[in-house]
Every structure is written in C-alpha cells, then in structure tokens.
Amino acid sequence: MPTTDAIRQQLATVKYPGFSRDIISFGLVKDIRITGGDVTVQLSLQGNDPKIPAQIKADAEAAIRALPDVTGANVRIDIQAAQQPAGSAGALPQTAVPGVKHVIAIASGKGGVGKSTVAANLACALHAAGAAVGLCDCDLYGPSIGLMFGVHDRPFADEDNRIIPVERHGLKLMSMGFLLDDSAPAILRGPMVTKYTQQFLRQVNWEGLDYLVLDLPPGTGDIQLTIVQTVALTGAVIVTTPQEVALIDARKAASMFEKVNVPVLGIVENMSFFLCPSDGKRYDIFGSGGGQREAERLKVPLLGQVPIDIATREAGDKGAPIVIAEPDGAVSRSFADIAAKLRAAAPV
C-alpha cells in the first residue's frame, strides 16, 4: 500500500503552472487519504483561471498513478476566488526576478523588531557561505541599508538603462536611501510606491544571484502587496521579538503570505535575550518563548534566536553588519546557523 510520504514526494514533482515551484512548497496540499490502493488528495488554491486547477489535477493524478501499488487517484480541488484589493485590477502576474534563483522576503508585522538588522546580517551570512547575494531595501519611506553598509554612492545605469546595484562587502545593494540625501524624505503616494518597488525589482541588474533578500517595510501595506502579487517569492522569513505585542503583528504578516500561497520559511526571534558582559547572566528583557510558541502555532521552524547585543548595534551604525565586523562572534554564528537553514530550504 502506498504511504503518505511517498504521495507527498510525488506531489513535490508537480509544478504550479507558470512557476518553478511545486504544489507542496506552495502549501496547496491539505489532506491525503489512502484506502487500499486508492489515493484521494485534497488541494486548496485561490484563483480565477479555471485552466490552472484543471492542469494541476491532471498532473497530480498522473504523478500519483506512477507509484507502485496505486490503483486509483482522485485529486479534489477547493477553489477560492482570488481576493484582490481595490485598485488591483490588471495587476501584473507573479514572475521571477530575472537572473535570480531565489527571492526571500524578510518581513515583520511592526517596526522596531530589528528586521533590517536581520535582513542585512542574513544576506552577509549567505554570502559568507559562498552564495551570490543581493539585498534590496524595499522600505521606501525609512530606508536603512545604506547606513548599515556605509554606502554613500549613487547607483548608475548600464547601456540597457538598467540600474547597476551598489556593491559592498561582496553584496549587491539597492535602496531608496541611495537616491535621496540623508535628510530628504520620500514623499510618495500609492501609485508611485508601486512604481518604485517594481523598478527596484525589475529594472535593477540583479543578474547572477543565488539569493535576493528583500528587506520589506513593517506591516501589510502597498509595498508588501505589490511584491507578493507580482514576484514569485521562494518564501518569507518573519522577524519578531518574544514580546506578545510584536507577535500579534507577526501573525498578521504570516497570514498575508499564507493568503497568497507564499511559504513562510520560518521565524527569527530577534532581541531574544541579553547576556550581561560582566557576569554572563541572561536577562529575558522582552519575555521568553514567544517565537517558539508562534512557530509551533504556524507549524514552521524557529530558525534562530538572536540576542540583543551592543556590538551588533554599533556595527550596523558604523556601516559593517556584525557578520562582517565580528565573523566569529556568537551573534554572527547565530546568523550563520539561520542562513544554513535557509540554504537547506532553498538550495542552489
């Protein structure tokens, strides 16, 4: 008799039409029932194109029938109409960023949890492991990647009128901060926000990258919606602190990705604890265990717990993330461990 694991392995070979990712990684498979040699699979997806579920059903049933001992395959699909925000009619289809193997979004439900610090150091840790990495600062209103990497240069355009990202510490970087003076605000309304976001992803020369890390702004606004609706994301990482007020908003961010079938690769609990440098005593300033509980609730991995650390703050303010400034330190090792888990989830 076929096993559930065998069925899932077969379904992992079924690609979502138009994407390189499979229906397992998209989280479409909700239930698998095996009765003797008969297999019934329940899928759930959003969309308005009837050709897509028909293609998935045919491919999935063919994949299941290819297993030995399978005498019947029945794939049932629960189709929900795609929910589009007002004004999203005619939105672009989700497509890959040219020249990039994996696009990973670093998100949070609220500000102040250290999301940009996590994004910057994860990008550096992925590069330190031998990957070609880019980092796109998608927070148009509060860009911080320029400061964290000590970049004061302005990007140029190539002969194809594509923006050439600034390179620092081996990473390709793009940020609204590169286009504005330090004290100049980005005064943008919805349509311009969408335009700039698309330019940063489509008109920047990201060719040759294994990973493009997106540092999203906090919340679930125009920028996040533009990205999840138009970019084929490999997955998202949710950054939170152990504090319940941060976890509440982290759930909203995770829910947004779930609704558009973007896998949540895991949770990073930042500012998890403080180790006193004088006696090594641990202080749980923002509480404890919140990230683990939320990971269990979402059924995703807790990728790591990063302590609150003076050197990490100082390194970012000086233009060299802690993974660059102190590659052998405890915090850098935490980011290296998280990066290793991301590479396992999205191998190149």
KAKAZI-V331231 format. One record per backbone hydrogen bond with DSSP energy under -1.0 kcal/mol. CO is the residue of the C=O (numbers start at 1). NH is the residue of the N-H. Records with the same first field share a line. If there is no record, write none. Layout:
CO=NH ; NH
This chain:
3=7
4=8
5=9
6=10
7=11
8=12
10=13
11=14
14=23
16=19
21=16
22=26
23=28
24=27
28=44
31=42
33=40
35=38
37=71 ; 72
38=35
39=74
40=33
41=76
42=30 ; 31
43=78
45=80
49=52
50=54
51=55
52=56
53=57
54=58
55=59
56=60
57=61
58=62
59=63
60=64
61=65
64=67
67=70
72=39
74=41
76=43
78=45
80=47
85=88
88=91
95=232
97=100
99=209
102=212
103=234 ; 235
104=214
105=237
106=216
107=239
108=219
114=118
115=119
116=120
117=121
118=122
119=123
120=124
121=125
122=126
123=127
124=128
125=129
126=131
127=130
132=210 ; 211
133=172
134=213
135=174
136=138 ; 215
138=140
144=148
145=149
146=151
147=150
156=164
158=161
162=158
163=205
166=173
168=171
171=168
172=135
173=166
174=137
175=178
176=179
181=184
186=188
189=193
190=194
191=195
192=196
193=197
194=198
195=199
196=200
197=201
198=202
199=203
203=163
204=206
209=101
210=102
211=134
212=104
213=136
214=106 ; 216
215=138
221=225
222=226
223=227
224=228
225=229
226=230
227=231
230=95
231=233
235=105
236=265
237=107
238=268
240=270
243=247
244=248
246=250
247=251
249=253
250=254
251=255
252=256
253=257
254=258
255=259
257=262
258=261
263=236
266=238
267=303
268=240
269=306
273=308
274=283
276=280
281=276
283=274 ; 285
284=287
289=293
290=294
291=295
292=296
293=297
294=298
295=300
301=267
304=269
306=272
309=313
310=314
311=315
312=316
313=317
314=318
315=320
321=324 ; 325
322=326
326=329
329=333
330=334
331=335
332=336
333=337
334=338
335=339
336=340
337=341
338=342
339=343
340=344
341=345
342=346
